[in-house]
């Protein structure tokens, strides 16, 4: 069942569950930070409305910088602002930032541990009709490999707001990953959020498998858990809102209970959240593991829901992975 201690959305499994893009949470969170901290500044690369940075820009025009279609320049300017004492948030589509400007971010922000927050929008195949050129499915991999980097992937718009606000308390670079399309609201304003810690969203006694899910894919994992419970196959479902630094103690405790793992993400399976968990388990307690995500392929243009099914990331695919990994125990 849903973990009652977390005060999750009671309408989660109903037909009237609210939906909202996680980028909306970024816009709300950034606006809040602007109101409470005069050192917060924001930069955009000609995508202010798409990334929801327009709310901040309208209220704090003196602290907003439109750099135009120049993602590398945006990154370098942000690093300079950070070195002068500002908390700089940069926003663009994730294929462009941290994609196109990866080296500039590496050298100016990450290497110098500058206080820059990288908001990568339109991530994953959830970007849909825009196609592979705009579907960032490698961004977790290219950011979590940076030393001392923080990588947050909120599960819904409410958690996106909390993650955005929490990132300002980290004095070093943070990557924040958001989606374009509307996704179900899983949490509530009362649901606790702590950067760097996992949370058990679905809890059962004597679970056979632990499912780690990140971002909006947590919703599919919860739907799968509900159906598996009806089939008397108990599982744990863990929300991996923080990919790096990974919550080693929490992950190991969650896997110790079940001794088998399924990871679920809208990202290439190589280098993503699943890889991070596999790396940890390989060093400590190797276990059977199955990976849900893009399997060494780009996606095509299409409706997000159709793409999720085509590329093996739907509820039925998660259930099948649970049953496969159980047979390997």
TORKOL-4160 file (C-alpha; in steps of 0.2 Angstrom, whole numbers, padded with zeros to 4 digits, m for minus):
329
<pt num="1" X="0000" Y="0000" Z="0000"/>
<pt num="2" X="0005" Y="0018" Z="m0001"/>
<pt num="3" X="0016" Y="0023" Z="0013"/>
<pt num="4" X="0004" Y="0032" Z="0025"/>
<pt num="5" X="0018" Y="0041" Z="0034"/>
<pt num="6" X="0022" Y="0051" Z="0019"/>
<pt num="7" X="0005" Y="0059" Z="0016"/>
<pt num="8" X="0004" Y="0055" Z="m0002"/>
<pt num="9" X="m0010" Y="0061" Z="m0014"/>
<pt num="10" X="m0026" Y="0051" Z="m0009"/>
<pt num="11" X="m0032" Y="0053" Z="m0027"/>
<pt num="12" X="m0017" Y="0045" Z="m0034"/>
<pt num="13" X="m0025" Y="0030" Z="m0042"/>
<pt num="14" X="m0042" Y="0038" Z="m0046"/>
<pt num="15" X="m0048" Y="0044" Z="m0062"/>
<pt num="16" X="m0048" Y="0062" Z="m0056"/>
<pt num="17" X="m0029" Y="0063" Z="m0051"/>
<pt num="18" X="m0022" Y="0080" Z="m0054"/>
<pt num="19" X="m0009" Y="0082" Z="m0068"/>
<pt num="20" X="0004" Y="0095" Z="m0070"/>
<pt num="21" X="0021" Y="0097" Z="m0078"/>
<pt num="22" X="0036" Y="0096" Z="m0066"/>
<pt num="23" X="0043" Y="0112" Z="m0075"/>
<pt num="24" X="0028" Y="0121" Z="m0067"/>
<pt num="25" X="0036" Y="0117" Z="m0050"/>
<pt num="26" X="0052" Y="0124" Z="m0055"/>
<pt num="27" X="0044" Y="0140" Z="m0060"/>
<pt num="28" X="0035" Y="0141" Z="m0043"/>
<pt num="29" X="0050" Y="0136" Z="m0033"/>
<pt num="30" X="0062" Y="0149" Z="m0042"/>
<pt num="31" X="0049" Y="0163" Z="m0039"/>
<pt num="32" X="0049" Y="0158" Z="m0021"/>
<pt num="33" X="0068" Y="0159" Z="m0020"/>
<pt num="34" X="0068" Y="0176" Z="m0028"/>
<pt num="35" X="0056" Y="0182" Z="m0015"/>
<pt num="36" X="0066" Y="0176" Z="0000"/>
<pt num="37" X="0084" Y="0178" Z="m0006"/>
<pt num="38" X="0090" Y="0193" Z="m0015"/>
<pt num="39" X="0106" Y="0184" Z="m0021"/>
<pt num="40" X="0096" Y="0172" Z="m0032"/>
<pt num="41" X="0097" Y="0177" Z="m0050"/>
<pt num="42" X="0091" Y="0168" Z="m0066"/>
<pt num="43" X="0096" Y="0166" Z="m0084"/>
<pt num="44" X="0088" Y="0159" Z="m0099"/>
<pt num="45" X="0093" Y="0154" Z="m0117"/>
<pt num="46" X="0078" Y="0161" Z="m0126"/>
<pt num="47" X="0066" Y="0148" Z="m0118"/>
<pt num="48" X="0060" Y="0158" Z="m0103"/>
<pt num="49" X="0041" Y="0153" Z="m0105"/>
<pt num="50" X="0044" Y="0135" Z="m0109"/>
<pt num="51" X="0055" Y="0133" Z="m0094"/>
<pt num="52" X="0043" Y="0143" Z="m0083"/>
<pt num="53" X="0057" Y="0155" Z="m0078"/>
<pt num="54" X="0045" Y="0169" Z="m0084"/>
<pt num="55" X="0037" Y="0171" Z="m0067"/>
<pt num="56" X="0054" Y="0176" Z="m0060"/>
<pt num="57" X="0058" Y="0187" Z="m0074"/>
<pt num="58" X="0042" Y="0197" Z="m0073"/>
<pt num="59" X="0044" Y="0200" Z="m0054"/>
<pt num="60" X="0063" Y="0202" Z="m0054"/>
<pt num="61" X="0068" Y="0209" Z="m0070"/>
<pt num="62" X="0084" Y="0217" Z="m0063"/>
<pt num="63" X="0089" Y="0199" Z="m0058"/>
<pt num="64" X="0085" Y="0190" Z="m0074"/>
<pt num="65" X="0097" Y="0189" Z="m0089"/>
<pt num="66" X="0091" Y="0183" Z="m0106"/>
<pt num="67" X="0106" Y="0177" Z="m0115"/>
<pt num="68" X="0098" Y="0172" Z="m0131"/>
<pt num="69" X="0102" Y="0156" Z="m0141"/>
<pt num="70" X="0119" Y="0155" Z="m0133"/>
<pt num="71" X="0119" Y="0141" Z="m0120"/>
<pt num="72" X="0138" Y="0141" Z="m0118"/>
<pt num="73" X="0138" Y="0160" Z="m0114"/>
<pt num="74" X="0124" Y="0157" Z="m0102"/>
<pt num="75" X="0134" Y="0144" Z="m0092"/>
<pt num="76" X="0149" Y="0155" Z="m0092"/>
<pt num="77" X="0140" Y="0171" Z="m0086"/>
<pt num="78" X="0131" Y="0161" Z="m0073"/>
<pt num="79" X="0148" Y="0155" Z="m0066"/>
<pt num="80" X="0154" Y="0172" Z="m0066"/>
<pt num="81" X="0139" Y="0178" Z="m0056"/>
<pt num="82" X="0141" Y="0164" Z="m0044"/>
<pt num="83" X="0159" Y="0168" Z="m0041"/>
<pt num="84" X="0153" Y="0186" Z="m0036"/>
<pt num="85" X="0141" Y="0179" Z="m0023"/>
<pt num="86" X="0125" Y="0175" Z="m0032"/>
<pt num="87" X="0115" Y="0159" Z="m0033"/>
<pt num="88" X="0113" Y="0157" Z="m0052"/>
<pt num="89" X="0099" Y="0147" Z="m0059"/>
<pt num="90" X="0101" Y="0143" Z="m0078"/>
<pt num="91" X="0087" Y="0135" Z="m0088"/>
<pt num="92" X="0085" Y="0128" Z="m0105"/>
<pt num="93" X="0080" Y="0112" Z="m0113"/>
<pt num="94" X="0091" Y="0098" Z="m0106"/>
<pt num="95" X="0098" Y="0093" Z="m0124"/>
<pt num="96" X="0105" Y="0111" Z="m0124"/>
<pt num="97" X="0109" Y="0113" Z="m0106"/>
<pt num="98" X="0118" Y="0103" Z="m0100"/>
<pt num="99" X="0120" Y="0095" Z="m0117"/>
<pt num="100" X="0126" Y="0108" Z="m0129"/>
<pt num="101" X="0136" Y="0118" Z="m0115"/>
<pt num="102" X="0143" Y="0103" Z="m0106"/>
<pt num="103" X="0161" Y="0107" Z="m0108"/>
<pt num="104" X="0158" Y="0126" Z="m0103"/>
<pt num="105" X="0148" Y="0120" Z="m0087"/>
<pt num="106" X="0162" Y="0108" Z="m0083"/>
<pt num="107" X="0176" Y="0120" Z="m0084"/>
<pt num="108" X="0168" Y="0136" Z="m0077"/>
<pt num="109" X="0155" Y="0130" Z="m0065"/>
<pt num="110" X="0159" Y="0112" Z="m0060"/>
<pt num="111" X="0178" Y="0113" Z="m0059"/>
<pt num="112" X="0177" Y="0129" Z="m0049"/>
<pt num="113" X="0162" Y="0122" Z="m0038"/>
<pt num="114" X="0153" Y="0138" Z="m0043"/>
<pt num="115" X="0135" Y="0140" Z="m0035"/>
<pt num="116" X="0126" Y="0137" Z="m0052"/>
<pt num="117" X="0110" Y="0127" Z="m0053"/>
<pt num="118" X="0107" Y="0119" Z="m0070"/>
<pt num="119" X="0088" Y="0117" Z="m0074"/>
<pt num="120" X="0087" Y="0104" Z="m0088"/>
<pt num="121" X="0069" Y="0104" Z="m0095"/>
<pt num="122" X="0060" Y="0093" Z="m0108"/>
<pt num="123" X="0069" Y="0078" Z="m0102"/>
<pt num="124" X="0066" Y="0060" Z="m0108"/>
<pt num="125" X="0055" Y="0053" Z="m0121"/>
<pt num="126" X="0041" Y="0062" Z="m0112"/>
<pt num="127" X="0045" Y="0077" Z="m0123"/>
<pt num="128" X="0036" Y="0067" Z="m0136"/>
<pt num="129" X="0033" Y="0075" Z="m0153"/>
<pt num="130" X="0049" Y="0085" Z="m0153"/>
<pt num="131" X="0058" Y="0069" Z="m0157"/>
<pt num="132" X="0076" Y="0063" Z="m0153"/>
<pt num="133" X="0084" Y="0080" Z="m0155"/>
<pt num="134" X="0075" Y="0087" Z="m0141"/>
<pt num="135" X="0072" Y="0071" Z="m0130"/>
<pt num="136" X="0086" Y="0072" Z="m0117"/>
<pt num="137" X="0089" Y="0054" Z="m0112"/>
<pt num="138" X="0108" Y="0055" Z="m0108"/>
<pt num="139" X="0108" Y="0070" Z="m0096"/>
<pt num="140" X="0108" Y="0060" Z="m0079"/>
<pt num="141" X="0124" Y="0051" Z="m0086"/>
<pt num="142" X="0133" Y="0067" Z="m0091"/>
<pt num="143" X="0130" Y="0076" Z="m0075"/>
<pt num="144" X="0132" Y="0063" Z="m0062"/>
<pt num="145" X="0149" Y="0059" Z="m0069"/>
<pt num="146" X="0155" Y="0076" Z="m0063"/>
<pt num="147" X="0164" Y="0076" Z="m0047"/>
<pt num="148" X="0154" Y="0082" Z="m0031"/>
<pt num="149" X="0139" Y="0085" Z="m0042"/>
<pt num="150" X="0121" Y="0085" Z="m0035"/>
<pt num="151" X="0108" Y="0077" Z="m0047"/>
<pt num="152" X="0089" Y="0079" Z="m0042"/>
<pt num="153" X="0075" Y="0071" Z="m0052"/>
<pt num="154" X="0058" Y="0076" Z="m0044"/>
<pt num="155" X="0043" Y="0064" Z="m0046"/>
<pt num="156" X="0030" Y="0078" Z="m0048"/>
<pt num="157" X="0027" Y="0096" Z="m0049"/>
<pt num="158" X="0025" Y="0098" Z="m0030"/>
<pt num="159" X="0042" Y="0089" Z="m0027"/>
<pt num="160" X="0050" Y="0099" Z="m0041"/>
<pt num="161" X="0046" Y="0115" Z="m0031"/>
<pt num="162" X="0054" Y="0108" Z="m0016"/>
<pt num="163" X="0069" Y="0101" Z="m0025"/>
<pt num="164" X="0071" Y="0118" Z="m0033"/>
<pt num="165" X="0071" Y="0127" Z="m0016"/>
<pt num="166" X="0082" Y="0114" Z="m0008"/>
<pt num="167" X="0095" Y="0116" Z="m0021"/>
<pt num="168" X="0098" Y="0134" Z="m0016"/>
<pt num="169" X="0105" Y="0128" Z="0001"/>
<pt num="170" X="0118" Y="0118" Z="m0008"/>
<pt num="171" X="0133" Y="0129" Z="m0011"/>
<pt num="172" X="0140" Y="0120" Z="m0026"/>
<pt num="173" X="0133" Y="0115" Z="m0043"/>
<pt num="174" X="0116" Y="0105" Z="m0044"/>
<pt num="175" X="0107" Y="0098" Z="m0059"/>
<pt num="176" X="0088" Y="0098" Z="m0058"/>
<pt num="177" X="0079" Y="0088" Z="m0071"/>
<pt num="178" X="0061" Y="0092" Z="m0077"/>
<pt num="179" X="0048" Y="0086" Z="m0089"/>
<pt num="180" X="0038" Y="0096" Z="m0102"/>
<pt num="181" X="0021" Y="0086" Z="m0102"/>
<pt num="182" X="0009" Y="0085" Z="m0088"/>
<pt num="183" X="0011" Y="0070" Z="m0076"/>
<pt num="184" X="0001" Y="0064" Z="m0061"/>
<pt num="185" X="0003" Y="0073" Z="m0044"/>
<pt num="186" X="0010" Y="0059" Z="m0032"/>
<pt num="187" X="0014" Y="0069" Z="m0017"/>
<pt num="188" X="0006" Y="0083" Z="m0007"/>
<pt num="189" X="0013" Y="0099" Z="0001"/>
<pt num="190" X="0014" Y="0090" Z="0017"/>
<pt num="191" X="0024" Y="0076" Z="0010"/>
<pt num="192" X="0042" Y="0077" Z="0017"/>
<pt num="193" X="0056" Y="0080" Z="0005"/>
<pt num="194" X="0075" Y="0079" Z="0010"/>
<pt num="195" X="0088" Y="0080" Z="m0003"/>
<pt num="196" X="0100" Y="0066" Z="m0003"/>
<pt num="197" X="0088" Y="0053" Z="0005"/>
<pt num="198" X="0077" Y="0040" Z="m0003"/>
<pt num="199" X="0059" Y="0037" Z="0002"/>
<pt num="200" X="0048" Y="0022" Z="0002"/>
<pt num="201" X="0032" Y="0026" Z="m0007"/>
<pt num="202" X="0024" Y="0009" Z="m0008"/>
<pt num="203" X="0027" Y="m0003" Z="0007"/>
<pt num="204" X="0023" Y="m0021" Z="0010"/>
<pt num="205" X="0028" Y="m0035" Z="0022"/>
<pt num="206" X="0042" Y="m0047" Z="0016"/>
<pt num="207" X="0043" Y="m0039" Z="m0002"/>
<pt num="208" X="0050" Y="m0050" Z="m0015"/>
<pt num="209" X="0058" Y="m0036" Z="m0026"/>
<pt num="210" X="0063" Y="m0018" Z="m0023"/>
<pt num="211" X="0058" Y="m0006" Z="m0037"/>
<pt num="212" X="0069" Y="0010" Z="m0038"/>
<pt num="213" X="0060" Y="0023" Z="m0048"/>
<pt num="214" X="0065" Y="0041" Z="m0052"/>
<pt num="215" X="0055" Y="0056" Z="m0059"/>
<pt num="216" X="0038" Y="0054" Z="m0066"/>
<pt num="217" X="0041" Y="0036" Z="m0069"/>
<pt num="218" X="0038" Y="0033" Z="m0051"/>
<pt num="219" X="0019" Y="0034" Z="m0055"/>
<pt num="220" X="0021" Y="0019" Z="m0067"/>
<pt num="221" X="0030" Y="0010" Z="m0054"/>
<pt num="222" X="0016" Y="0013" Z="m0041"/>
<pt num="223" X="0003" Y="0007" Z="m0053"/>
<pt num="224" X="0013" Y="m0009" Z="m0056"/>
<pt num="225" X="0015" Y="m0012" Z="m0037"/>
<pt num="226" X="m0003" Y="m0010" Z="m0035"/>
<pt num="227" X="m0007" Y="m0023" Z="m0048"/>
<pt num="228" X="0007" Y="m0035" Z="m0042"/>
<pt num="229" X="0000" Y="m0034" Z="m0024"/>
<pt num="230" X="m0017" Y="m0040" Z="m0031"/>
<pt num="231" X="m0007" Y="m0055" Z="m0039"/>
<pt num="232" X="0001" Y="m0058" Z="m0021"/>
<pt num="233" X="0018" Y="m0052" Z="m0027"/>
<pt num="234" X="0023" Y="m0039" Z="m0014"/>
<pt num="235" X="0036" Y="m0026" Z="m0018"/>
<pt num="236" X="0044" Y="m0010" Z="m0011"/>
<pt num="237" X="0044" Y="0005" Z="m0022"/>
<pt num="238" X="0057" Y="0018" Z="m0018"/>
<pt num="239" X="0057" Y="0036" Z="m0024"/>
<pt num="240" X="0075" Y="0041" Z="m0030"/>
<pt num="241" X="0073" Y="0059" Z="m0031"/>
<pt num="242" X="0091" Y="0061" Z="m0028"/>
<pt num="243" X="0103" Y="0052" Z="m0040"/>
<pt num="244" X="0119" Y="0060" Z="m0033"/>
<pt num="245" X="0125" Y="0059" Z="m0020"/>
<pt num="246" X="0117" Y="0042" Z="m0019"/>
<pt num="247" X="0109" Y="0038" Z="m0002"/>
<pt num="248" X="0120" Y="0022" Z="0000"/>
<pt num="249" X="0113" Y="0017" Z="0017"/>
<pt num="250" X="0095" Y="0019" Z="0012"/>
<pt num="251" X="0098" Y="0010" Z="m0004"/>
<pt num="252" X="0107" Y="m0005" Z="0004"/>
<pt num="253" X="0093" Y="m0006" Z="0017"/>
<pt num="254" X="0080" Y="m0006" Z="0004"/>
<pt num="255" X="0088" Y="m0020" Z="m0006"/>
<pt num="256" X="0093" Y="m0030" Z="0010"/>
<pt num="257" X="0075" Y="m0033" Z="0013"/>
<pt num="258" X="0071" Y="m0041" Z="m0004"/>
<pt num="259" X="0087" Y="m0047" Z="m0012"/>
<pt num="260" X="0081" Y="m0042" Z="m0029"/>
<pt num="261" X="0080" Y="m0025" Z="m0039"/>
<pt num="262" X="0071" Y="m0017" Z="m0053"/>
<pt num="263" X="0076" Y="0001" Z="m0058"/>
<pt num="264" X="0064" Y="0012" Z="m0068"/>
<pt num="265" X="0068" Y="0028" Z="m0077"/>
<pt num="266" X="0065" Y="0038" Z="m0093"/>
<pt num="267" X="0083" Y="0039" Z="m0098"/>
<pt num="268" X="0096" Y="0027" Z="m0106"/>
<pt num="269" X="0099" Y="0013" Z="m0095"/>
<pt num="270" X="0118" Y="0015" Z="m0097"/>
<pt num="271" X="0124" Y="0029" Z="m0085"/>
<pt num="272" X="0107" Y="0033" Z="m0077"/>
<pt num="273" X="0099" Y="0030" Z="m0060"/>
<pt num="274" X="0100" Y="0011" Z="m0063"/>
<pt num="275" X="0118" Y="0012" Z="m0066"/>
<pt num="276" X="0121" Y="0021" Z="m0050"/>
<pt num="277" X="0112" Y="0008" Z="m0040"/>
<pt num="278" X="0121" Y="m0006" Z="m0049"/>
<pt num="279" X="0138" Y="0002" Z="m0046"/>
<pt num="280" X="0134" Y="0003" Z="m0027"/>
<pt num="281" X="0128" Y="m0015" Z="m0026"/>
<pt num="282" X="0143" Y="m0021" Z="m0036"/>
<pt num="283" X="0154" Y="m0014" Z="m0023"/>
<pt num="284" X="0144" Y="m0021" Z="m0008"/>
<pt num="285" X="0131" Y="m0034" Z="m0011"/>
<pt num="286" X="0128" Y="m0040" Z="m0029"/>
<pt num="287" X="0110" Y="m0044" Z="m0032"/>
<pt num="288" X="0099" Y="m0049" Z="m0047"/>
<pt num="289" X="0094" Y="m0033" Z="m0056"/>
<pt num="290" X="0083" Y="m0028" Z="m0071"/>
<pt num="291" X="0083" Y="m0011" Z="m0079"/>
<pt num="292" X="0068" Y="m0002" Z="m0086"/>
<pt num="293" X="0073" Y="0013" Z="m0098"/>
<pt num="294" X="0079" Y="0016" Z="m0115"/>
<pt num="295" X="0089" Y="0001" Z="m0121"/>
<pt num="296" X="0103" Y="0008" Z="m0131"/>
<pt num="297" X="0092" Y="0017" Z="m0143"/>
<pt num="298" X="0085" Y="0034" Z="m0147"/>
<pt num="299" X="0067" Y="0036" Z="m0147"/>
<pt num="300" X="0056" Y="0043" Z="m0161"/>
<pt num="301" X="0043" Y="0057" Z="m0162"/>
<pt num="302" X="0026" Y="0052" Z="m0155"/>
<pt num="303" X="0013" Y="0054" Z="m0141"/>
<pt num="304" X="0022" Y="0052" Z="m0124"/>
<pt num="305" X="0011" Y="0038" Z="m0118"/>
<pt num="306" X="0013" Y="0028" Z="m0134"/>
<pt num="307" X="0032" Y="0030" Z="m0133"/>
<pt num="308" X="0032" Y="0024" Z="m0116"/>
<pt num="309" X="0024" Y="0008" Z="m0121"/>
<pt num="310" X="0034" Y="0006" Z="m0137"/>
<pt num="311" X="0051" Y="0007" Z="m0128"/>
<pt num="312" X="0046" Y="m0005" Z="m0114"/>
<pt num="313" X="0044" Y="0007" Z="m0100"/>
<pt num="314" X="0025" Y="0004" Z="m0096"/>
<pt num="315" X="0016" Y="m0004" Z="m0081"/>
<pt num="316" X="0016" Y="m0021" Z="m0090"/>
<pt num="317" X="0035" Y="m0020" Z="m0093"/>
<pt num="318" X="0039" Y="m0015" Z="m0075"/>
<pt num="319" X="0028" Y="m0030" Z="m0069"/>
<pt num="320" X="0037" Y="m0042" Z="m0082"/>
<pt num="321" X="0054" Y="m0036" Z="m0075"/>
<pt num="322" X="0049" Y="m0039" Z="m0057"/>
<pt num="323" X="0044" Y="m0057" Z="m0062"/>
<pt num="324" X="0060" Y="m0060" Z="m0072"/>
<pt num="325" X="0071" Y="m0054" Z="m0058"/>
<pt num="326" X="0062" Y="m0065" Z="m0045"/>
<pt num="327" X="0066" Y="m0080" Z="m0056"/>
<pt num="328" X="0085" Y="m0075" Z="m0054"/>
<pt num="329" X="0085" Y="m0074" Z="m0035"/>
